[in-house]
Amino acid sequence: MIKGFSCFLLPPLFSELQDAARDGPIVLLIMSWLSCHAIVILYKKPPTSIQLPTDLLKLAKLVLALQQAVEKDAYSNGKQTALTKALRELWDIVICPVVDILDRFAQRGSRIWWCPMSLFNFLPLHAAGEYRAKGKSISQQYISSYTPSLTALVKACASHVYSLSIPFVAIGQDCPAGASFTVDAVEPELELVQRLLPPPPTVSFSKITSVDATKSRALRALQDNTWLHLACHGTQNIVEFFKSAFLMHDKPLSLLNITQTDLSQHEFAFLSACQTTVSTISTPNEVIHLVAGLQFAWVNSIMGTMWKVTDSTVQHLVEAFYKNMHEDGPMNSKWAAWALHQAVLSLAHNKDIPMTLDQRIVFVHIGI
């Protein structure tokens, strides 16, 4: 037997997959024409199966209702009643039954991971709640992250390295190739990120913007740094997933380009682009969106968006997030989920910064 090849071409053992739950429970959400289930994966304990009070048709209607609510209420200053109603239904038929079980195993305020399949991929699971006075919500109970698979999370946990010195690159493109517009908020955003990061030697910061932010230079920067902040437009190709891309000054930086690059040492990426975690209804099980592609390419911890995000939201969220990331000293990519959670909570309670519900819940965390 050749060393290291004892399990060659064999599926991973369940005991190996359970290592993904070392830092908190993982909730697999699966569905079929017959039933919908949540399976709670625990570290070194038997999994727990929960039959959810819903079915494929109800979930399809809920997905459609959520998408229409976000599009209808986008940039509105109202109460977003359609979105609130959809998030309440999501709580009732999916999240609440799971929370009832999680309360037996996980402490309040601890981390959990969602691993959604099929139509569950289109639901903002981290934002479900009753949305009434003294009502319950998942964000009150736990800090939510996502993972496209158990294997991806196992690999991310195994490759995580805590470093006292971080090579950090911020890439911004305000005028991508072929565009008839400029994105005015890109330069101020990168300046804000630089201002919020710890000084050298804790963080070695570099910046690439405007005409310098080309496809080739962006790829080189990805190879030379282990932390990334990317501010640009993103495009999702629902027919050929690997042609999904971030738009640079000369050519698109595609998902295929990124996955062909060695990112095995990468710890963190903040993707400040619209709809970086969007899948397609026609192939809901093929979760190869921009964020999932980065994690499959070994980036351990990633921030992305579920739908369109405004410049104002990005500015306030970025500021609150990076302040949380290093308030107690050197930065650690494992703190990203907590930093996002705290940033969203603080903005939700800040009456001086009006932010609609769809913008408060637009950012998600994927990975460790």
C-alpha positions in Angstrom: 0.0 0.0 0.0 1.4 3.4 -1.0 1.4 5.8 1.9 -1.3 8.4 1.6 -3.3 6.4 -1.0 -5.3 4.0 1.2 -8.5 5.9 0.4 -7.7 6.7 -3.2 -10.9 7.2 -5.3 -13.0 6.3 -2.3 -15.5 8.6 -0.7 -14.4 10.3 2.5 -15.4 8.6 5.8 -18.1 10.2 7.8 -15.8 10.4 10.7 -13.5 12.6 8.6 -16.3 14.8 7.5 -17.3 15.3 11.1 -14.1 17.2 11.6 -15.8 20.1 9.8 -18.0 20.5 12.9 -15.1 20.9 15.3 -15.9 24.6 15.9 -19.7 24.3 15.8 -22.6 22.4 14.4 -23.2 22.2 10.6 -26.8 22.1 9.3 -27.3 20.3 6.0 -30.5 21.3 4.3 -31.7 18.7 1.8 -34.9 18.3 -0.2 -36.7 15.9 -2.5 -40.2 15.6 -4.0 -41.0 13.4 -0.9 -39.8 15.5 2.0 -37.4 18.2 3.2 -34.9 17.5 6.0 -32.3 19.3 8.1 -29.4 17.1 9.3 -27.4 18.5 12.1 -23.7 17.3 12.0 -22.0 17.4 15.4 -18.3 16.8 16.2 -17.8 13.2 17.4 -21.5 12.7 18.0 -24.3 11.0 15.9 -26.0 13.3 13.5 -29.6 14.4 14.1 -32.3 14.4 11.4 -35.2 16.9 11.4 -38.1 16.6 9.1 -39.1 20.2 8.1 -42.7 21.3 7.9 -42.4 22.2 4.2 -42.1 20.7 0.8 -40.6 21.5 -2.6 -43.5 23.5 -3.9 -43.7 25.7 -0.7 -39.9 26.3 -0.9 -40.1 27.2 -4.6 -42.8 29.8 -3.8 -40.8 31.1 -0.9 -37.7 31.5 -3.1 -39.7 33.4 -5.7 -41.4 35.6 -3.0 -38.0 36.5 -1.5 -36.5 37.4 -4.9 -39.4 39.5 -5.8 -39.4 41.2 -2.4 -35.8 42.2 -2.7 -36.2 43.5 -6.2 -39.5 45.3 -5.3 -38.2 46.9 -2.1 -34.7 47.6 -3.4 -33.4 51.0 -2.3 -36.8 51.8 -0.7 -37.1 53.6 2.6 -40.2 51.8 3.6 -40.8 48.9 6.0 -40.2 46.2 3.3 -43.3 44.3 4.4 -42.9 41.7 1.6 -39.4 40.8 2.6 -40.3 40.7 6.3 -43.2 38.4 5.5 -40.9 36.0 3.6 -38.3 36.0 6.3 -41.0 35.1 8.9 -42.1 32.2 6.7 -38.5 31.1 6.4 -38.2 31.1 10.2 -41.4 29.1 10.6 -40.8 26.3 8.1 -37.0 25.9 8.1 -35.1 27.7 10.8 -37.2 27.5 13.9 -37.4 23.6 13.9 -33.6 23.6 13.5 -33.0 26.1 16.3 -35.1 23.9 18.7 -32.7 21.1 18.2 -29.5 23.2 18.1 -30.4 24.6 21.5 -29.5 21.2 23.0 -26.0 21.2 21.6 -24.8 24.8 20.9 -24.5 27.7 23.3 -26.2 31.0 22.6 -23.8 33.3 20.6 -21.7 30.4 19.3 -21.1 29.7 15.6 -23.0 27.4 13.3 -22.6 26.6 9.6 -25.3 26.2 7.0 -24.7 23.8 4.1 -27.8 24.2 1.9 -28.7 22.0 -1.1 -31.0 22.7 -4.0 -33.5 25.5 -3.4 -32.2 26.2 0.1 -29.2 27.8 -1.7 -31.4 30.8 -2.6 -32.6 31.5 1.0 -31.0 34.0 3.4 -31.0 31.5 6.2 -28.9 33.8 8.4 -31.6 36.5 8.4 -34.7 34.4 9.3 -36.8 35.6 12.2 -40.2 36.5 13.6 -39.6 40.3 13.1 -41.9 41.5 15.8 -41.4 43.1 19.2 -39.4 40.7 21.4 -39.6 38.1 18.6 -36.9 35.5 18.0 -34.4 35.3 15.2 -31.5 33.2 14.2 -29.1 36.1 14.6 -30.1 36.5 18.2 -29.2 32.9 18.8 -26.1 32.1 16.8 -23.4 33.5 14.4 -24.2 32.0 11.0 -21.7 31.0 8.3 -22.1 29.0 5.1 -20.2 26.3 3.4 -20.8 24.8 -0.1 -19.8 21.3 1.2 -18.4 19.5 4.3 -15.2 18.7 2.4 -14.6 22.4 1.6 -14.9 23.3 5.3 -12.6 20.4 6.3 -9.9 21.6 3.9 -10.3 25.2 5.1 -9.9 24.2 8.7 -6.9 22.1 8.0 -5.1 24.8 6.0 -5.8 27.7 8.3 -2.6 29.4 9.5 -2.5 32.2 12.1 0.1 34.8 11.2 1.4 37.8 13.0 2.3 39.5 9.7 -0.3 39.6 7.0 0.3 40.5 3.3 -2.9 42.3 2.4 -3.9 43.6 -1.1 -6.8 45.8 -2.0 -7.9 45.7 -5.6 -10.4 48.2 -7.0 -11.7 48.8 -10.5 -13.9 51.9 -11.0 -14.0 51.8 -14.8 -13.9 48.2 -16.1 -13.4 47.3 -19.8 -16.3 48.2 -22.0 -18.2 50.1 -19.3 -19.8 53.4 -20.0 -19.7 54.4 -16.3 -17.4 54.8 -13.4 -17.9 53.5 -9.9 -17.1 56.5 -7.8 -17.2 54.7 -4.4 -14.3 52.3 -5.2 -11.3 54.6 -4.4 -12.8 56.0 -1.1 -13.6 52.4 -0.1 -10.0 51.2 -0.6 -8.7 54.3 1.3 -11.1 53.5 4.1 -9.8 49.9 4.3 -6.2 51.0 4.4 -7.0 53.5 7.1 -8.7 50.8 9.2 -6.1 48.1 9.0 -3.3 47.8 11.6 0.0 49.4 10.5 3.2 47.4 9.5 4.5 45.0 10.5 1.1 43.5 11.5 -0.3 44.2 8.0 1.8 44.8 4.9 -0.7 46.7 2.7 -0.7 47.2 -1.1 -3.2 48.7 -3.4 -4.0 48.3 -7.1 -6.6 50.5 -8.7 -7.9 52.1 -11.9 -5.7 51.5 -15.0 -3.3 49.4 -12.9 -6.0 46.9 -11.9 -5.7 44.7 -15.0 -6.4 41.0 -15.1 -2.7 40.0 -15.1 -1.8 42.3 -12.2 -4.8 41.1 -10.2 -3.8 37.5 -10.6 -0.2 38.3 -9.6 -1.5 40.2 -6.5 -3.6 37.1 -5.6 -0.5 34.9 -5.7 1.6 37.4 -3.7 -0.8 38.1 -0.9 -2.9 36.0 1.5 -5.6 38.5 2.4 -7.7 40.3 -0.3 -10.2 43.1 -0.5 -11.8 43.3 -3.9 -14.0 46.3 -4.9 -15.4 46.1 -8.4 -18.3 44.8 -10.5 -19.0 41.1 -10.5 -20.8 39.2 -13.2 -22.5 35.8 -12.8 -22.7 33.5 -15.9 -25.5 31.1 -15.2 -24.8 29.0 -18.3 -21.0 28.6 -18.0 -20.2 29.1 -14.4 -16.5 29.3 -14.8 -17.0 32.4 -17.0 -18.4 34.3 -14.0 -15.9 37.1 -13.4 -14.7 40.2 -11.6 -14.4 43.0 -14.1 -10.9 44.5 -14.4 -9.6 47.4 -16.5 -8.7 45.3 -19.6 -10.3 41.9 -19.3 -12.6 40.0 -16.9 -10.9 38.1 -14.1 -12.9 34.9 -14.5 -13.6 32.1 -11.9 -11.6 29.8 -14.2 -8.6 32.1 -14.0 -8.9 32.1 -10.2 -9.3 28.4 -9.7 -6.2 27.8 -11.9 -4.2 29.9 -9.6 -2.5 28.5 -6.4 -4.4 30.1 -3.6 -3.6 27.3 -1.1 -2.1 29.9 1.4 -5.0 32.3 1.2 -6.7 33.1 4.4 -9.3 35.8 3.7 -11.2 37.6 0.9 -13.7 40.4 1.1 -15.7 40.6 -2.1 -17.2 44.0 -2.3 -19.2 43.2 -5.5 -22.8 42.6 -6.2 -24.3 39.1 -6.1 -21.2 37.1 -5.5 -23.0 34.2 -3.9 -25.9 33.9 -6.4 -26.7 30.5 -7.9 -29.2 29.7 -10.6 -32.7 28.2 -10.3 -32.1 25.9 -13.2 -29.1 24.2 -11.5 -29.6 24.8 -7.8 -27.3 22.0 -6.7 -24.3 23.3 -8.7 -23.1 25.9 -6.2 -20.3 27.3 -8.3 -20.8 31.0 -7.7 -17.9 33.4 -7.3 -17.5 32.9 -3.5 -17.8 29.1 -3.7 -15.3 29.1 -6.4 -12.8 31.0 -4.2 -13.3 28.5 -1.4 -12.9 25.5 -3.7 -9.6 27.3 -4.7 -8.6 27.1 -1.0 -9.4 30.6 0.3 -10.4 29.8 3.9 -12.7 32.7 4.8 -14.8 34.8 2.4 -17.3 37.7 2.6 -19.8 37.9 -0.2 -23.2 39.4 -1.1 -26.5 37.7 -1.9 -27.9 40.5 -4.1 -27.3 44.1 -5.1 -25.5 46.3 -2.5 -25.5 50.1 -2.3 -22.4 52.2 -2.0 -23.7 53.5 1.4 -24.1 50.0 2.7 -20.6 49.0 1.7 -19.1 52.1 3.3 -20.7 51.5 6.6 -20.4 47.8 6.7 -16.7 47.8 5.7 -15.9 50.4 8.4 -17.7 48.4 11.1 -16.3 45.1 9.9 -12.6 45.9 9.8 -12.8 47.7 13.2 -14.1 44.5 14.7 -11.5 42.4 12.9 -8.6 43.8 14.8 -10.0 45.4 17.9 -8.0 43.1 20.2 -4.8 43.0 18.2 -3.6 41.0 15.1 -6.2 39.8 12.7 -7.3 36.2 12.3 -9.5 35.0 9.4 -11.5 32.9 11.8 -12.9 36.1 13.3 -14.6 37.2 10.1 -18.0 35.7 10.9 -18.0 37.3 14.3 -16.8 40.6 12.9 -19.6 40.6 10.3 -22.2 39.6 12.9 -21.2 42.4 15.2 -21.1 44.9 12.4 -24.6 44.1 11.3 -26.0 44.2 14.8 -24.4 47.6 15.5 -25.7 49.1 12.2 -29.2 47.7 12.9 -29.3 49.6 16.2 -27.6 52.8 14.9 -30.4 55.3 14.2 -28.0 57.7 12.7 -27.3 55.3 9.8 -30.6 54.5 8.1 -30.3 51.1 6.4 -33.1 49.0 4.9 -33.6 45.4 5.8 -32.4 44.0 2.5 -29.1 45.9 2.8 -28.6 44.8 6.5 -28.7 41.2 5.5 -27.0 41.3 2.1 -23.5 40.3 3.2 -22.8 36.6 4.2 -19.8 34.8 5.4 -18.5 31.5 3.9 -15.8 29.3 5.3 -14.0 29.0 8.6 
